[in-house]
Amino acid sequence: KSLAWAMVLLSFAGVAAAQEPKRPRITGVAHAALYVHDIEKSRTFYKDFLGYDEVFPLKNPDGTFALTFIKINDRQYLELFPEREAGSDRLAHIAVETDNADGMRLYLKSRGVTVPDKVNKGRIGNTSFNVKDPDGHTLEFVQYEPAGMPAQAKGQFMTGDAVSRDMRHLGILVGALDQATTFYRDVLGFKETWRGSRDGKELNWVNLQVPDGDDYIEFMLYRDLPEPAKRGSQHHIALFVADI
């Protein structure tokens, strides 16, 4: 009898494991969304100085500026939003690419993460949803759709004179390393590749690579987080160049 029950329990355990959603692939950093104080100065910086093209400018129903996109490459963008208030944090959200947004939503729900009831089809045609990470950052999961505007613009709007075509990582402020590591590494499957220090004593940053690509997120570690107006160089994007 004991052996029979053991076999039954093992059978149920196997069924339960098979029914648990598997984590879809996370293939890279998709975009960073920034609040900008002056959209025209930001356009000048990213377009005229760094050499990028602007694509997909969007307006609100009343005709006012909503946001615009700066194209890094066919799969990476910056989103520029008007600031909500002067002196506020410049980071709106970060986004990673997945091959199955709804599958990711169901997977995260099975791991106890608060997720929306359904995925969203954005204004430029991609499927996505947002969650909050342990430090309160909005993390978007985006699935590029064949009919979406980025896919339709593949190979276009890259003039050839941009300073970089590779946004290799995004930097975010982290106040609680253990919780952030649990979320990004244990739940999402990111892999730690490096940790470093400014003075050789206190740990200041940790890099975690996406599980199915080369891009990574850099944790900028703080005991006490800087004021929102002083986070500009810590919340950051990193452009990979051939000659620094």
C-alpha positions, 0 to 999 in steps of 0.5 A, spaced: 500 500 500 505 504 501 508 503 495 502 504 491 500 511 495 507 513 493 507 512 486 500 516 486 503 522 489 509 522 484 504 521 479 500 527 481 506 531 483 508 530 475 502 532 473 502 538 477 509 540 475 507 539 467 501 544 468 505 549 471 507 555 466 514 555 463 517 561 463 517 564 455 524 567 453 526 573 454 531 575 449 533 582 450 532 590 452 527 593 448 527 600 450 527 605 456 522 610 457 524 617 459 520 623 462 523 629 458 523 637 460 524 639 453 522 635 448 525 639 442 532 639 446 531 632 447 530 631 439 536 635 438 540 631 443 538 624 440 537 626 433 542 631 431 548 630 436 547 622 437 545 621 430 538 617 431 532 617 427 525 619 430 519 614 429 512 613 431 510 620 434 504 620 437 499 625 440 493 625 445 486 625 443 486 633 444 492 634 439 497 635 444 504 631 444 504 624 448 510 621 446 515 619 441 520 614 439 528 614 438 530 608 434 536 605 436 536 599 432 530 594 429 529 592 436 531 597 441 528 604 442 527 610 447 521 612 448 520 620 450 514 622 454 513 629 457 515 630 464 510 630 469 513 635 474 519 639 474 525 635 478 522 629 478 525 622 476 527 621 469 525 614 468 518 612 466 519 605 465 524 599 462 522 594 457 524 587 455 523 583 449 519 576 450 517 571 445 510 570 448 507 576 452 501 572 455 505 566 456 509 571 461 503 574 464 501 567 466 508 564 468 509 570 473 502 570 476 503 562 477 510 565 481 505 570 485 507 576 481 501 581 481 500 582 473 494 585 469 488 581 467 490 581 460 495 583 455 495 590 452 495 591 444 499 598 444 498 604 439 504 602 435 501 595 435 505 590 439 503 586 445 505 588 452 503 588 460 507 591 466 509 589 472 512 592 478 519 590 481 521 590 488 524 597 488 517 600 484 520 600 477 515 599 472 518 593 468 514 592 461 514 585 457 513 587 450 512 582 444 513 585 437 508 583 433 509 582 425 503 587 424 506 592 429 509 599 426 516 596 429 516 590 425 513 594 419 519 599 419 525 593 419 531 596 416 528 603 415 530 609 419 537 608 421 541 613 417 548 610 418 551 616 422 548 614 429 554 613 435 551 606 436 546 601 434 547 597 440 543 599 447 547 594 451 544 595 458 539 599 462 541 601 469 536 602 475 537 604 482 536 598 487 535 599 494 534 592 496 539 587 493 536 580 495 529 582 493 531 584 486 535 578 485 530 574 487 525 577 482 530 578 476 534 572 477 530 566 481 523 568 477 525 571 471 531 567 469 537 573 469 544 571 470 549 575 474 555 576 470 559 581 474 559 585 480 563 591 482 565 596 487 568 604 486 573 603 492 574 595 492 570 595 499 563 596 498 559 593 493 556 598 488 553 595 482 551 588 480 549 586 472 544 581 470 544 578 463 537 576 460 536 569 460 536 568 452 540 574 449 546 578 451 543 585 454 543 586 461 540 590 467 545 593 471 543 594 479 546 601 481 546 599 489 544 604 494 543 604 502 539 611 501 536 612 494 538 619 491 533 624 491 529 624 484 532 630 481 539 627 482 538 620 479 540 622 472 546 618 471 544 612 475 538 611 472 541 610 465 542 607 458 548 604 456 550 605 448 555 600 446 561 603 441 567 600 438 571 606 440 570 609 447 
